[in-house]
Amino acid sequence: MKRSLFSGIIAVAILVLMTGCGKLPQTQIDAAKAAVEAAKTAQADIYAPAEFTQLQDSLNAALAEVEVQNSKFFKSFGDVTAKLEALVPTATTVTETAGVKKEEVRVKTEALIAEVNALVEENKGLITKAPKGKEGAAALEEIKNEMTVIETAMAEAATIFANGEFMAAHDKVMAVKENATNINTELKEAIAKVTRR
Amino acid sequence: MKKLKPLFIVLLVFIIIAGMGTGAVVLLSPEPPADDVEYARLALSEARSANAEAYAPRTFRQASLQYDSAMVNWKLQNRRFILARDYTEVVRFARLSSGNSAKALSQTRQSETSLKSQLKKEIAELNSIVGGLANLYTRYPLPQDMRNRIARGKMLLSEAVVLFNKGAYLQANRKLRDADPLLRNSWERANDNLRNYFSSYKLWVKWWNATIAESKQKRIAVILVDKFAGKCYLYQNGLKKAEYDAELGMHWIGDKRQRGDKATPEGLYHVTRKLEGKSTIYYKALLINYPNEEDKVKFSQEVARGSLPANARIGGLIEIHGHGGKGTDWTDGCVALTDSDMDRLYKAVKVGTPVTIVGSALPLDEVIRRRNGGS
């Protein structure tokens, strides 16, 4: 009886020695990978790029650490498990940050679109009041051409915005705003000159 | 107790053997490639942070794939018995990845710097083209499709500038690639057209100077029209007496070739009739002898050559008349002045007064210099 007990103890000891004492934290690995993927789906790579790169790198570092432990005879996954677990709330924060920034850009772009649309409408009104003196009518024709392009660009920006690409829409509307503002200034100056006479 | 002793000895021996065995395994097992992989990961991360994915996509992708290969190989080796593991491939992939990450980073830094300076230069060039187009061609009858292309090009240029200013050089570059042909081709086509138009400049100057000389010699009034300047001049005894803004045919560039082409003719003419009251619908008018003999010959030659259709008809009824001041070139080929200017001109001339119409009284270089702000 005692002999078999000793044999059992020896067998367990051998098994423990051979396999090491750590268990691969697969659940934590999967959770961390899923959290990083969720951050990417939330466009963290666009709206919080630095934080997302850092997050991705932390995941890579943790996965490398898992393999370091796997390479050892005596495995210890304690530290890396903690790192992997910590990655999940970090990824959630990055996802939330991206969401907040995206919403900020959305609101900003929406306001910008409204502002430029108002400017376009104002320009349409100014065109009717603009003088058609020397070269005035020719210049107005050119302005009308540019206003057609501006309206097309605004329609494109609205489509991009509707597709959820708020940053791209913002950049486009900023360019439109510059052109629309130039036209507005040009028209106002021309009208002011005539009024002064 | 006595029975336990041999067992204890066996256990002790076993533990010693197991310990020695474990020690041997630990000592003989290959060193995990942690440092190489760590170095590769850091290099890849640095390249990613520098946006190498966009600036050096091929090299970065290679580095990324090689890093993944290193990790996959490492995992595979770790599944084998500890003494049978071989990390050579892992190390090889990790080192290749590090090398490519470093290369991608260097390519990124170089590309970004050179792209930035290239974009800056191109934006300046295209802005100068936009300025040139505005200075030279606002009144010039460019084809509508070209005007549309210019307007689209200007919009794309603005988008490129917005992206450039926020450091998104690759996106700015894409916008510039679209803007460039629209603006540059329009500019080149317009300039070719203009240079071609000014090829008659020597003849125009000859007419211009001859008309002023005639005014001086015969002590008479003459009318000169500079189409490019959009001006009508009254000379008396060889001296400029008045200058009026003139509006021309809708397609005023080029000589008049046939009826309905809305071009203003170029040549040496004279007033054949003075019209006012009910004889004209344009307040007051000075009818000129278009087509003159030279115009008729040119027209016949064009029809004979086939450059004009056989049923084409030569134009006529070209006048200097009132109702101008619309700010655009709107006539069917006549020269329109404001009614008040027409009053003054009408009073100063008579039937027979020479009327010389030229494309430009100034050479093209001078026109460009003045339009660009030279005095």
Interface residues (C-beta under 8 A of the other chain):
Chain A: K2 R3 F6 I9 I10 A13 I14 L17 A50 T53 Q56 D57 N60 A61 L63 A64 E67 V68 N70 S71 K72 F73 F74 P131 K132 G133 K134 E135 G136 A137 A138 A139 L140 E141 E142 N145 E146 T148 V149 I150 A153 D171 K172 M174 A175 V176 E178 N179
Chain B: K3 L4 L7 V10 L11 F14 I15 A18 T22 V25 V26 S29 P32 A34 V37 E38 R41 L44 S45 R48 S49 Y67 M71 W74 K75 Q77 N78 I82 R85 Y87 T138 R139 R147 N148 I150 A151 R152 K154 M155 S158 E159 V161 V162 L163 K166 A168 Q171 G230 D245 G325 K326 G327 T328 D329 W330
